[in-house]
């Protein structure tokens, strides 16, 4: 006599090897940089939602990007007053406009005698 439990259970086959591998996620800092480089910038509520961070954490991370040399423009939406952040690319390279004169350096010569 067969056991009732083995016959009543449905046969399920799971193929673990057939399931796709999860994609590697970008670091949050890279995600933040990608969001704020969009044309027109990104609202802080969107940044907070997409990254899963609170707004003060988003602002701290933006401060970190500024310390790394990124120029970030902060504006406000006129209707709501919500902050919008955008990376501003410099229009001109940081090269002096006037030529820099180099001072002539004279080194003492050894004894000529």
C-alpha positions, 0 to 999 in steps of 0.5 A, a space after each residue: 500500500 502506498 502512502 497517501 502523502 506521497 501520492 497527494 503531493 504535486 510533483 514540482 520541479 525547480 530548475 535552479 540553474 535555469 534561473 537568470 543570474 541577478 545583474 550586478 548593481 551599480 554602487 549608489 554613488 554611481 547611481 546618484 551621479 547618473 541621476 543628477 547628470 540628466 538634463 534639467 537635473 533631478 528632484 530630491 524626492 526622486 533621488 531619495 526614492 530611487 536610492 532608498 535614502 532619506 533626503 538628508 542622506 542624499 544631500 550628504 552624498 551630493 556634498 561628497 560629490 562636490 568634494 570630489 570636484 563635481 560642480 552641482 547646481 541646486 535650484 528650486 521648483 517654482 510651484 513646490 519649492 522642492 530642490 532640484 540638483 544637477 551636475 554642471 559641466 564647466 564651459 571652459 577649461 581651467 586654463 589661465 587666460 594670460 600667459 604666466 611669466 617664468 622667473 629666471 633662476 640663476 644657480 651659483 656656479 662652482 669655484 672657477 679657480 
